Structure formats: structure tokens, C-alpha cells
Amino acid sequence: MTDIKYLLKFGKREHLESLVNGNLYCSNAITFWGIEDELKIKGQGDILEAGTRMFAQKMTMHHPDTNEIIAEYGKANGLVRVEPAAKMPVFCMFAVYEDDCKEDDDGKIMINLSDEKKQTIREHFPNADAVAIIPNPEVFIEDIRDSIGTEIKAENVHYFHIDKG
């Protein structure tokens, strides 16, 4: 996380003001599944939150108690979800890296996202009317960890296209 310069949270101004006042609202995987699957807002939603796609060339299903073969398949694919994580709280933000920044004439650092990233943000957050900027991501994460008082995971999300196997 040390290479992240800023974190951005896109949303409705009223919700972001609540965040600025110290209220952290978390959704869960079930919510993210529904946002992409039902509302068709990819990026804000995520059908793969706490899950993955599985691709198999040859698959045999066995009964867990008797080890009896239940079914055999040739090529198969499906969505696998980690059910115990389905209701785990999740909080997502947009990471801004060094190459997303530039220095102005006065020496101030400015966020300068590419047109492609701006377009993706507009598509993924169509109802956002404001953005909260977190200037020190590591301190922000540590403050959350301290206030919650339990283990949290804070990591970059790495996207890759697996739709074709």
C-alpha cells in the first residue's frame, strides 16, 4: 500500500460528509453481488466479491460422505462464492498512484487521472456527486484499525479478465 499516494471515495455528498465526520459505512459481499448482477453497475458492484470463477476441463463430483461419484462433466465453469465471507464488512476506495499525479507551477501535487480512468469512474459511479480525498492512506487505514479494535485487511485489488477461462 506504500505506493498509493491518495485514496478516493466516490459517492453522494451526504454520505461522504458522514465519512468525513468519522462514520465508516461498510457493505457486504451480498450487496456487491446485487449491485453488479441486478443493477448492472460493474465496478461499484462486484459479482466476484468473496468469490471467483472456476473453469474445469474435466470434473467429477463425489458425495462427501461415501465418496460415490455423483456426476461427471467435460468442460464446465461456474461461479464459486465463499459463503462465510458473504456478510463480512467491505469498504472500497479508488487508489491514486504516482503516475496519476502531477506537480503544478507552485509545486503543489495535483491528481491528474487519465481520460480512460475518469470515464471508468463515471460509468462505475453514475450517481456520485462528490469525492472524498484521503491524502495519507496508511494513516487512514491505521486509524480504522485502531478504532475498530480488531483485525482488518487492507490491500490493493488486482483485476484481471477471467471470463474466457
N, CA and C of each residue as an Amber inpcrd file, in Angstrom:
protein
   495
   0.8190000  -1.2010000   0.0000000   0.0000000   0.0000000   0.0000000
   0.8620000   1.2640000   0.0000000   2.1660000   1.1320000   0.2160000
   3.0140000   2.3130000   0.3570000   3.1540000   3.1060000  -0.9330000
   2.8800000   2.5050000  -2.0990000   2.9980000   3.2430000  -3.3490000
   1.7370000   4.0190000  -3.7030000   0.6950000   3.9100000  -2.9010000
  -0.5420000   4.6590000  -3.1190000  -0.3640000   6.0570000  -2.5350000
  -0.6440000   7.0820000  -3.3580000  -0.4870000   8.4760000  -2.9240000
  -1.7590000   9.0050000  -2.2650000  -2.9140000   8.6380000  -2.8130000
  -4.2030000   9.0930000  -2.2900000  -5.2110000   7.9670000  -2.4230000
  -6.2530000   8.0290000  -1.6090000  -7.4200000   7.1750000  -1.7750000
  -8.5980000   8.0920000  -2.0710000  -9.4440000   7.6710000  -3.0020000
 -10.6400000   8.4410000  -3.3500000 -11.8670000   7.5980000  -3.0560000
 -12.8790000   8.2520000  -2.5180000 -14.1630000   7.5930000  -2.2870000
 -15.2170000   8.3990000  -3.0220000 -15.8710000   7.7800000  -4.0010000
 -16.8900000   8.4480000  -4.7870000 -18.2590000   8.1160000  -4.2130000
 -19.1610000   9.0990000  -4.2100000 -20.4990000   8.8340000  -3.7200000
 -21.3350000  10.0850000  -3.6240000 -22.4180000   9.9580000  -2.9160000
 -23.2990000  11.0910000  -2.6550000 -22.6510000  11.9670000  -1.5890000
 -22.7700000  13.2850000  -1.7630000 -22.1450000  14.2430000  -0.8420000
 -22.5350000  13.9620000   0.6130000 -23.8030000  13.6880000   0.8630000
 -24.2530000  13.4560000   2.2420000 -23.5550000  12.2450000   2.8720000
 -23.3310000  11.2010000   2.0830000 -22.6440000  10.0110000   2.6040000
 -21.1600000  10.2980000   2.8450000 -20.5550000  11.0500000   1.9490000
 -19.1370000  11.3760000   2.1060000 -18.9200000  12.3300000   3.2740000
 -19.8720000  13.2220000   3.5280000 -19.7720000  14.0970000   4.7070000
 -19.8350000  13.2580000   5.9810000 -20.6340000  12.2120000   5.9600000
 -20.6970000  11.3000000   7.1030000 -19.3490000  10.6110000   7.3120000
 -18.7050000  10.2150000   6.2080000 -17.3690000   9.6190000   6.2920000
 -16.3730000  10.6180000   6.8790000 -16.4070000  11.8460000   6.4130000
 -15.5140000  12.8870000   6.9250000 -15.7370000  13.0910000   8.4280000
 -16.9640000  12.8910000   8.8900000 -17.2900000  13.0310000  10.3160000
 -16.9340000  11.7820000  11.1220000 -16.3180000  10.7930000  10.4760000
 -15.8310000   9.6270000  11.2020000 -16.7100000   8.4010000  11.1390000
 -17.7530000   8.4310000  10.3360000 -18.6530000   7.2880000  10.2120000
 -18.2720000   6.4790000   8.9790000 -17.8390000   5.2610000   9.2150000
 -17.4150000   4.3840000   8.1350000 -18.5280000   3.3820000   7.8620000
 -19.1360000   3.4770000   6.6710000 -20.2060000   2.5640000   6.3040000
 -19.6340000   1.4610000   5.4310000 -19.8540000   0.2370000   5.8130000
 -19.3800000  -0.9130000   5.0460000 -20.5710000  -1.6630000   4.4720000
 -20.4180000  -2.1150000   3.2440000 -21.3810000  -3.0340000   2.6460000
 -20.8230000  -4.4310000   2.8310000 -21.5310000  -5.4190000   2.2950000
 -21.0150000  -6.7910000   2.3440000 -21.0280000  -7.3870000   0.9480000
 -20.4670000  -8.5650000   0.8190000 -20.3660000  -9.2000000  -0.4940000
 -21.7360000  -9.3650000  -1.1430000 -22.7370000  -9.7090000  -0.3640000
 -24.0870000  -9.8870000  -0.9120000 -24.5550000  -8.6050000  -1.5930000
 -24.2880000  -7.4700000  -0.9700000 -24.6630000  -6.1780000  -1.5540000
 -23.9240000  -5.9480000  -2.8650000 -22.6010000  -6.2020000  -2.8740000
 -21.8150000  -6.0010000  -4.0960000 -22.2600000  -6.9400000  -5.2110000
 -22.6470000  -8.1730000  -4.8600000 -23.1590000  -9.1090000  -5.8620000
 -24.3930000  -8.5150000  -6.5350000 -25.3060000  -8.0190000  -5.7160000
 -26.5690000  -7.4760000  -6.2300000 -26.3830000  -6.2280000  -7.0760000
 -25.4460000  -5.3640000  -6.6910000 -25.2310000  -4.1300000  -7.4510000
 -24.8030000  -4.4560000  -8.8740000 -23.9110000  -5.4330000  -9.0380000
 -23.4890000  -5.7740000 -10.4030000 -24.5230000  -6.6580000 -11.0930000
 -25.0100000  -7.6770000 -10.4070000 -25.8960000  -8.6580000 -11.0270000
 -27.2690000  -8.0690000 -11.3510000 -27.8600000  -7.3490000 -10.4180000
 -29.2240000  -6.8430000 -10.5990000 -29.2590000  -5.4320000 -11.1790000
 -28.3910000  -4.5330000 -10.6770000 -28.4030000  -3.1490000 -11.1370000
 -27.4870000  -2.9210000 -12.3360000 -26.6510000  -3.9200000 -12.6410000
 -25.7320000  -3.8750000 -13.7950000 -24.7190000  -2.7300000 -13.6920000
 -24.2970000  -2.4020000 -12.4650000 -23.2690000  -1.3790000 -12.2630000
 -21.9820000  -2.0960000 -11.8830000 -21.2080000  -2.4350000 -12.9080000
 -19.9370000  -3.1320000 -12.6950000 -18.9280000  -2.1310000 -12.1440000
 -18.1070000  -2.5650000 -11.2250000 -17.1100000  -1.6720000 -10.6270000
 -17.5860000  -1.1860000  -9.2830000 -18.7960000  -0.6470000  -9.2320000
 -19.3850000  -0.3130000  -7.9390000 -19.8810000  -1.6050000  -7.3100000
 -20.4100000  -2.4670000  -8.1400000 -20.7790000  -3.8000000  -7.7010000
 -19.6900000  -4.7740000  -8.1130000 -19.7620000  -5.9780000  -7.5910000
 -18.7370000  -6.9640000  -7.9330000 -19.2830000  -8.3620000  -7.6610000
 -19.6710000  -9.0680000  -8.7310000 -20.2090000 -10.4190000  -8.5300000
 -19.1370000 -11.3800000  -8.0420000 -17.8640000 -10.9790000  -8.1350000
 -16.7830000 -11.8420000  -7.6750000 -16.2730000 -11.4610000  -6.2840000
 -16.9390000 -10.5300000  -5.6000000 -16.5390000 -10.2080000  -4.2280000
 -16.6880000 -11.4760000  -3.3920000 -15.6310000 -11.8630000  -2.7050000
 -15.6090000 -13.0950000  -1.8990000 -15.9150000 -14.3210000  -2.7670000
 -15.4420000 -14.2710000  -4.0000000 -15.6690000 -15.3960000  -4.8920000
 -14.7460000 -15.3630000  -6.0890000 -14.9360000 -16.3140000  -6.9700000
 -14.1440000 -16.4000000  -8.1920000 -14.9090000 -17.2320000  -9.2110000
 -14.4380000 -17.2130000 -10.4280000 -14.9650000 -18.1110000 -11.4430000
 -14.0840000 -19.3460000 -11.4750000 -14.7090000 -20.4910000 -11.6870000
 -13.9740000 -21.7470000 -11.7550000 -14.1470000 -22.2990000 -13.1680000
 -13.0360000 -22.7200000 -13.7440000 -13.0570000 -23.3350000 -15.0620000
 -12.4310000 -24.7170000 -14.9270000 -13.0920000 -25.7210000 -15.4680000
 -12.5710000 -27.0850000 -15.3720000 -12.6390000 -27.7530000 -16.7420000
 -11.6250000 -28.5460000 -17.0360000 -11.6070000 -29.3180000 -18.2800000
 -12.3450000 -30.6380000 -18.1070000 -12.1970000 -31.2190000 -16.9190000
 -12.8840000 -32.4670000 -16.6010000 -13.1570000 -32.4210000 -15.1000000
 -14.3890000 -32.6580000 -14.7200000 -14.7560000 -32.5310000 -13.3170000
 -15.5860000 -33.7440000 -12.8920000 -15.2630000 -34.2670000 -11.7280000
 -16.0210000 -35.3640000 -11.1360000 -16.4900000 -34.9190000  -9.7570000
 -17.7860000 -35.0500000  -9.5030000 -18.3330000 -34.6940000  -8.1960000
 -18.5450000 -35.9750000  -7.3970000 -18.0290000 -35.9680000  -6.1610000
 -18.1510000 -37.1150000  -5.2660000 -19.0150000 -36.7330000  -4.0740000
 -19.7730000 -37.6840000  -3.5730000 -20.5330000 -37.4720000  -2.3440000
 -19.5300000 -37.3070000  -1.2080000 -19.6990000 -36.2940000  -0.3540000
 -18.6990000 -36.0320000   0.6900000 -18.5770000 -37.1410000   1.7410000
 -19.6360000 -37.9170000   1.9640000 -19.5850000 -38.9710000   2.9830000
 -19.1700000 -40.3300000   2.4150000 -19.7260000 -40.6770000   1.2490000
 -19.4950000 -42.0180000   0.7050000 -18.4270000 -42.0560000  -0.3870000
 -18.0470000 -40.9020000  -0.8850000 -17.0870000 -40.7650000  -1.9760000
 -17.6400000 -41.3400000  -3.2850000 -18.9290000 -41.6580000  -3.3000000
 -19.5900000 -42.1560000  -4.5040000 -19.6150000 -41.0460000  -5.5600000
 -19.3790000 -41.4240000  -6.8120000 -19.4210000 -40.4360000  -7.8970000
 -20.8680000 -40.0230000  -8.1280000 -21.1080000 -38.7350000  -8.0170000
 -22.4540000 -38.1820000  -8.2050000 -22.6480000 -37.7580000  -9.6580000
 -21.6210000 -37.1260000 -10.2100000 -21.7280000 -36.6400000 -11.5900000
 -20.3400000 -36.4490000 -12.1790000 -20.2760000 -36.5350000 -13.4980000
 -19.0390000 -36.2700000 -14.2220000 -19.3540000 -35.2800000 -15.3420000
 -18.4550000 -34.3420000 -15.5550000 -18.6600000 -33.3090000 -16.5620000
 -17.4200000 -33.2030000 -17.4380000 -17.6160000 -32.7890000 -18.6640000
 -16.4960000 -32.4250000 -19.5340000 -16.0690000 -31.0280000 -19.1300000
 -16.1110000 -30.1090000 -20.0610000 -15.7790000 -28.7260000 -19.7380000
 -16.9120000 -28.1210000 -18.9150000 -16.5150000 -27.3970000 -17.8940000
 -17.5120000 -26.7620000 -17.0300000 -16.9400000 -25.4690000 -16.4860000
 -17.8220000 -24.5410000 -16.1730000 -17.4050000 -23.3340000 -15.4730000
 -18.5410000 -22.8860000 -14.5860000 -18.1880000 -22.1420000 -13.5810000
 -19.2080000 -21.6780000 -12.6580000 -18.6510000 -20.6420000 -11.7120000
 -19.5340000 -20.0440000 -11.0030000 -19.1940000 -19.0380000 -10.0150000
 -19.0920000 -19.7130000  -8.6560000 -17.9720000 -19.5140000  -7.9890000
 -17.7600000 -20.0990000  -6.6680000 -17.6860000 -18.9550000  -5.6670000
 -18.5100000 -19.0050000  -4.6560000 -18.5370000 -17.9410000  -3.6540000
 -18.1920000 -18.5130000  -2.2860000 -17.4820000 -17.7310000  -1.5200000
 -17.0840000 -18.1130000  -0.1710000 -18.1890000 -17.6370000   0.7730000
 -19.1470000 -18.5190000   1.0400000 -20.3310000 -18.1410000   1.8070000
 -20.0340000 -17.5510000   3.1940000 -19.0410000 -18.0680000   3.9500000
 -18.7880000 -17.4450000   5.2640000 -18.3750000 -15.9760000   5.1580000
 -17.8530000 -15.5720000   3.9990000 -17.4250000 -14.1850000   3.8180000
 -18.5440000 -13.3090000   3.2480000 -19.6680000 -13.8840000   2.9310000
 -20.7400000 -13.1560000   2.2550000 -21.2230000 -11.9410000   3.0280000
 -21.2120000 -12.0080000   4.3390000 -21.7050000 -10.8950000   5.1550000
 -20.5810000 -10.1370000   5.8650000 -19.3540000 -10.4220000   5.4870000
 -18.2160000  -9.7210000   6.0670000 -18.2250000  -8.2660000   5.5830000
 -17.9740000  -7.2960000   6.4720000 -17.9790000  -5.8940000   6.0410000
 -16.8510000  -5.5950000   5.0520000 -17.1970000  -4.8360000   4.0110000
 -16.2400000  -4.4740000   2.9680000 -16.3470000  -2.9710000   2.7270000
 -15.1940000  -2.3190000   2.6180000 -15.1330000  -0.8790000   2.3310000
 -14.1200000  -0.6980000   1.2100000 -14.5380000  -0.1270000   0.1020000
 -13.6620000   0.0060000  -1.0660000 -13.4050000   1.4630000  -1.4040000
 -12.1980000   1.7190000  -1.8700000 -11.8110000   3.0540000  -2.3140000
 -10.9830000   2.9270000  -3.5880000 -10.8270000   4.0350000  -4.2850000
 -10.0610000   4.0990000  -5.5280000  -8.6520000   4.5640000  -5.2050000
  -7.6540000   3.8250000  -5.6470000  -6.2540000   4.1590000  -5.3640000
  -5.6850000   5.0690000  -6.4480000  -4.9870000   6.1190000  -5.9920000
  -4.2940000   7.0400000  -6.8890000  -2.7960000   6.8290000  -6.6870000
  -2.0960000   6.5580000  -7.7820000  -0.6610000   6.2890000  -7.7370000
   0.1310000   7.4940000  -8.2460000   1.4340000   7.3990000  -8.1330000
   2.3400000   8.4660000  -8.5670000   2.0590000   8.9020000 -10.0000000
   1.8360000   7.9410000 -10.8990000   1.6230000   8.3080000 -12.3070000
   0.2600000   8.9450000 -12.5590000  -0.6020000   8.9810000 -11.5260000
  -1.8960000   9.6640000 -11.6130000  -1.8000000  11.0980000 -11.0920000
  -0.5870000  11.5370000 -10.7540000  -0.3880000  12.8590000 -10.1520000
   0.5570000  13.6910000 -11.0000000   0.4420000  14.9950000 -10.8430000
   1.3970000  15.9000000 -11.4700000   1.6070000  17.0810000 -10.5310000
   2.7090000  17.7680000 -10.7490000   3.0490000  18.9290000  -9.9320000
   2.6790000  20.1810000 -10.7100000   1.9570000  21.1180000 -10.0590000
   1.6020000  22.3580000 -10.7460000   2.7550000  23.3590000 -10.6580000
   2.5590000  24.5390000 -11.1970000   3.6150000  25.5560000 -11.2530000
   4.0700000  26.0140000  -9.8680000   3.1920000  25.8760000  -8.8710000
   3.5300000  26.2830000  -7.4960000   4.1300000  25.1430000  -6.6790000
   4.3330000  23.9820000  -7.3010000   4.9190000  22.8490000  -6.5990000
   3.9140000  21.9950000  -5.8500000   2.6280000  22.2900000  -6.0180000
   1.5870000  21.5000000  -5.3610000   1.2920000  20.2630000  -6.1920000
   1.0480000  19.1540000  -5.5080000   0.7010000  17.9020000  -6.1870000
  -0.7930000  17.9220000  -6.5140000  -1.1000000  17.5740000  -7.7470000
  -2.4890000  17.5240000  -8.1960000  -2.7870000  16.1300000  -8.7250000
  -3.9980000  15.6640000  -8.4540000  -4.4430000  14.3930000  -9.0200000
  -4.8270000  14.6540000 -10.4690000  -4.2690000  13.8920000 -11.3690000
  -4.4670000  14.0880000 -12.8010000  -4.7510000  12.7280000 -13.4460000
  -5.9760000  12.2470000 -13.2940000  -6.3370000  10.9340000 -13.8230000
  -6.4750000  10.9780000 -15.3400000  -6.1480000   9.8700000 -15.9660000
  -6.2920000   9.7620000 -17.4180000  -7.7700000   9.8400000 -17.7910000
  -8.0260000  10.2060000 -19.0340000  -9.4070000  10.2610000 -19.5190000
 -10.0820000   8.9010000 -19.4000000  -9.3120000   7.8320000 -19.6260000
  -9.8550000   6.4750000 -19.5170000 -10.2970000   6.1820000 -18.0790000
  -9.4720000   6.5400000 -17.0950000  -9.8480000   6.3140000 -15.6900000
 -11.0490000   7.1660000 -15.2980000 -11.0910000   8.4070000 -15.7720000
 -12.2370000   9.2820000 -15.4830000 -13.5220000   8.6800000 -16.0430000
 -13.4530000   8.1600000 -17.2780000 -14.6230000   7.5560000 -17.9010000
 -15.0750000   6.3150000 -17.1270000 -14.1240000   5.5020000 -16.6910000
 -14.4520000   4.3060000 -15.9030000 -15.1460000   4.7080000 -14.6090000
 -14.6420000   5.7330000 -13.9420000 -15.2530000   6.2060000 -12.6930000
 -16.6840000   6.6720000 -12.9550000 -16.8870000   7.4300000 -14.0400000
 -18.2440000   7.9010000 -14.3660000 -19.1970000   6.7260000 -14.6010000
 -18.7000000   5.6930000 -15.2960000 -19.5370000   4.5190000 -15.5770000
 -19.8230000   3.7160000 -14.3110000 -18.8350000   3.5780000 -13.4360000
 -18.9880000   2.7510000 -12.2430000 -19.7300000   3.4540000 -11.1140000
 -19.7300000   4.7840000 -11.1260000 -20.3830000   5.5390000 -10.0550000
 -21.2940000   6.6010000 -10.6540000 -22.3350000   6.1670000 -11.3580000
 -23.1830000   7.1200000 -12.0910000 -23.9440000   8.0910000 -11.1860000
 -24.1610000   7.7510000  -9.9440000 -24.9230000   8.6180000  -9.0460000
 -24.0420000   9.4520000  -8.1190000 -22.7320000   9.3340000  -8.2620000
 -21.8170000  10.0940000  -7.4030000 -21.8750000  11.5720000  -7.7710000
 -21.9480000  12.4130000  -6.7460000 -21.9070000  13.8540000  -6.9790000
 -20.7670000  14.5190000  -6.2010000 -19.9110000  13.6850000  -5.5740000
 -18.7910000  14.2220000  -4.7980000 -17.7170000  13.1440000  -4.6530000
 -16.5440000  13.5740000  -4.2080000 -15.4390000  12.6530000  -3.9450000
 -14.7550000  13.0940000  -2.6610000 -14.4220000  12.1100000  -1.8190000
 -13.6080000  12.3680000  -0.6210000 -12.1860000  11.9430000  -0.9660000
 -11.2310000  12.7900000  -0.6250000  -9.8280000  12.5110000  -0.9210000
  -9.0980000  12.2390000   0.3880000  -8.4840000  11.0770000   0.4940000
  -7.7000000  10.6940000   1.6660000  -6.2280000  10.9080000   1.2880000
  -5.5820000  11.9410000   1.8790000  -4.2130000  12.2690000   1.4680000
  -3.1230000  11.3830000   2.0630000  -3.4190000  10.6500000   3.1010000
  -2.4060000   9.7900000   3.7150000  -3.0150000   8.4160000   3.9680000
  -3.0230000   7.5630000   2.9470000  -3.7090000   6.2730000   3.0420000
  -3.2730000   5.4040000   4.2170000  -1.9820000   5.3510000   4.5120000
  -1.5140000   4.4710000   5.5940000  -2.0400000   4.9200000   6.9550000
  -2.0750000   6.2280000   7.1840000  -2.6120000   6.7510000   8.4460000
  -4.1120000   6.4710000   8.5200000  -4.8250000   6.6690000   7.4200000
  -6.2610000   6.4000000   7.3670000  -6.5520000   4.9440000   7.7400000
  -5.8190000   4.0210000   7.1350000  -6.0190000   2.5940000   7.4020000
  -5.6840000   2.2690000   8.8570000  -4.6120000   2.8350000   9.3590000
  -4.2250000   2.5900000  10.7560000  -5.2770000   3.1480000  11.7150000
  -5.8460000   4.3170000  11.3920000  -6.9180000   4.9000000  12.2190000
  -8.1450000   3.9950000  12.2480000  -8.4780000   3.4080000  11.0980000
  -9.6150000   2.4770000  11.0550000  -9.3080000   1.2630000  11.9200000
  -8.1200000   0.7190000  11.7540000  -7.7050000  -0.4570000  12.5350000
  -7.8050000  -0.1570000  14.0400000  -7.3070000   0.9980000  14.4500000
  -7.3370000   1.3700000  15.8700000  -8.7650000   1.5800000  16.3720000
  -9.6130000   2.1940000  15.5580000 -10.9730000   2.4850000  16.0230000
 -11.8420000   1.2350000  16.0660000 -11.6140000   0.3000000  15.1480000
 -12.3980000  -0.9340000  15.1360000 -11.9150000  -1.8840000  16.2280000
 -10.6180000  -1.8910000  16.4400000 -10.0680000  -2.7070000  17.5130000
  -9.9860000  -4.1850000  17.2020000 -10.0010000  -4.5240000  15.9380000
  -9.8820000  -5.9170000  15.5420000  -9.1070000  -5.9770000  14.2290000
  -8.7810000  -7.1640000  13.8110000  -8.0110000  -7.3120000  12.5830000
  -8.8060000  -6.8460000  11.3750000  -8.1310000  -6.1240000  10.4860000
  -8.7220000  -5.7670000   9.2050000  -7.7110000  -6.1130000   8.1090000
  -8.1910000  -6.2450000   6.9110000  -7.3250000  -6.4650000   5.7530000
  -7.4490000  -5.2370000   4.8650000  -6.3380000  -4.6630000   4.5060000
  -6.3060000  -3.5180000   3.5960000  -5.3120000  -3.8470000   2.4970000
  -5.8250000  -4.0650000   1.3040000  -4.9760000  -4.4980000   0.2030000
  -5.4580000  -3.9000000  -1.1060000  -4.5540000  -3.8380000  -2.0620000
  -4.9320000  -3.4580000  -3.4170000  -5.7480000  -4.5820000  -4.0240000
  -6.7170000  -4.2190000  -4.8230000  -7.4760000  -5.2050000  -5.5810000
  -6.8110000  -5.3080000  -6.9420000  -6.5600000  -6.5110000  -7.3710000
  -5.9430000  -6.7370000  -8.6680000  -6.9860000  -7.3630000  -9.5850000
  -7.3740000  -6.6300000 -10.6040000  -8.3800000  -7.1130000 -11.5390000
  -7.6980000  -7.7860000 -12.7160000  -8.2990000  -8.8580000 -13.1710000
  -7.8520000  -9.4980000 -14.3970000  -9.0640000 -10.1650000 -15.0200000
  -9.0400000 -10.3020000 -16.3160000 -10.1900000 -10.8250000 -17.0430000
 -10.1250000 -12.3400000 -17.1080000 -11.1090000 -12.9840000 -16.4760000
 -11.1160000 -14.4480000 -16.4410000 -12.3460000 -15.0230000 -17.1180000
 -13.1290000 -14.1780000 -17.7560000 -14.3990000 -14.6270000 -18.3490000
 -14.2180000 -15.7330000 -19.3780000 -13.1060000 -15.7660000 -20.0320000
 -12.8900000 -16.7590000 -21.0860000 -12.1160000 -17.9880000 -20.5990000
 -11.7750000 -18.0070000 -19.3030000 -11.0900000 -19.1700000 -18.7700000
  -9.6810000 -19.0910000 -18.8620000
